Every structure is written in structure tokens, then in C-alpha cells.
Amino acid sequence: MNTKDSVARFRLVLRAGSIVFGLSAVALIVAPKLFNELLGLVSTPELEWSMRMTGITLVALAGNMFSHSTRGSVESVRLAGFVMMGSAFALGVLTLLIGVPLTWFTIAYAIVGFGFSAAYAWAARS
């Protein structure tokens, strides 16, 4: 496999990730209380505000991921893919370190993060 194949795989994973982050963003903006409860957190107005802010940030991230996947140069796609590989792994770790008893949703969310990190590693191979 060559760099062209790797970039095509990165584009695919970035596009899929943009959809997942976009859906998470909508959930965080529209239903932060439900999201908090699924994570096992006690929801407060302050935490819900924070989750909405995170959701808005995820809108920007999802848009950038989609943009890189469809219009990015070889170098920008590879850089975005490697950044997201580390970020997705860190998301999985931080999700497991939430500080409250783990729920099925918390574990599933962590698996999604680790899964995307693995997908980016798959994409990186040349």
C-alpha cells in the first residue's frame, strides 16, 4: 500500500468521525441532561451549560474533519488523521476516568473513542 491508499483511508475515517462527532454535538446541545445521566453524572444547570459549550465545539470539530476529508491536501489529511488518532485514544481514556461509577453508555462511548483511534492507526499504515 502507498501514501495514496493511506490518505484515502484517512479521508474515510475522518468522514465517519465527523458524522459521529456531529451526532454527539447535536445530543450535547439538545439534550445535555440526558447525556449527563447516561454518563452517570448528576446533571446541574452549570454542567448542562458546559456540555452545550462542548457540543458547539464538536460542531466546529466535525465541520473541520469533514472539510479535511473532502477538500484537504495530502499533508493536511495526514496531519488531521494523526491528531485525531491521539485525540480519539485520549477521549477513550478520559471517558473511563470520568470519576463516577461506569455505566453501559460510558463504556460504549469509550469503546467508540478507542475504535476510532484504531481506525486511524489502520488508515496510517502504508
LINDAHU-V144339 format. One record per pair of residues at least 4 apart in sequence whose ideal C-beta (glycine too) atoms are under 6 Angstrom apart, sorted by the first residue. I is the first residue (numbers start at 1). J is the second residue. D is the distance in whole Angstrom. If there is no record, write none. Layout:
{{I	J	D} {I	J	D}}
This chain:
{{1	5	4} {1	126	6} {6	126	5} {7	74	5} {7	77	5} {9	123	4} {10	14	6} {10	77	5} {10	81	4} {10	123	4} {11	69	5} {11	77	6} {13	119	5} {13	120	6} {13	123	5} {14	65	5} {14	68	6} {14	69	4} {15	69	4} {17	21	6} {17	65	5} {17	116	6} {18	22	6} {18	62	5} {18	65	4} {18	66	4} {21	58	5} {21	61	6} {21	62	4} {22	62	4} {24	58	6} {25	55	5} {25	58	4} {25	59	5} {26	30	6} {27	31	6} {27	35	5} {28	32	6} {28	35	6} {28	51	5} {28	54	6} {28	55	3} {29	52	5} {29	55	4} {32	48	4} {32	51	4} {32	52	6} {33	43	4} {33	48	6} {35	51	6} {36	41	4} {36	43	4} {36	47	6} {37	43	6} {38	105	4} {39	106	5} {40	100	4} {40	101	6} {40	103	4} {43	47	6} {43	48	6} {58	62	6} {67	71	6} {68	72	4} {68	76	6} {68	77	6} {68	80	4} {72	76	4} {72	77	4} {81	120	5} {81	123	6} {84	88	6} {84	120	6} {85	117	5} {85	120	4} {88	113	5} {88	116	4} {88	117	4} {89	117	4} {90	94	6} {91	113	4} {92	110	5} {92	113	3} {92	114	4} {95	106	6} {95	109	5} {95	110	4} {96	110	5} {98	106	6} {102	106	5} {102	107	6} {111	115	6}}
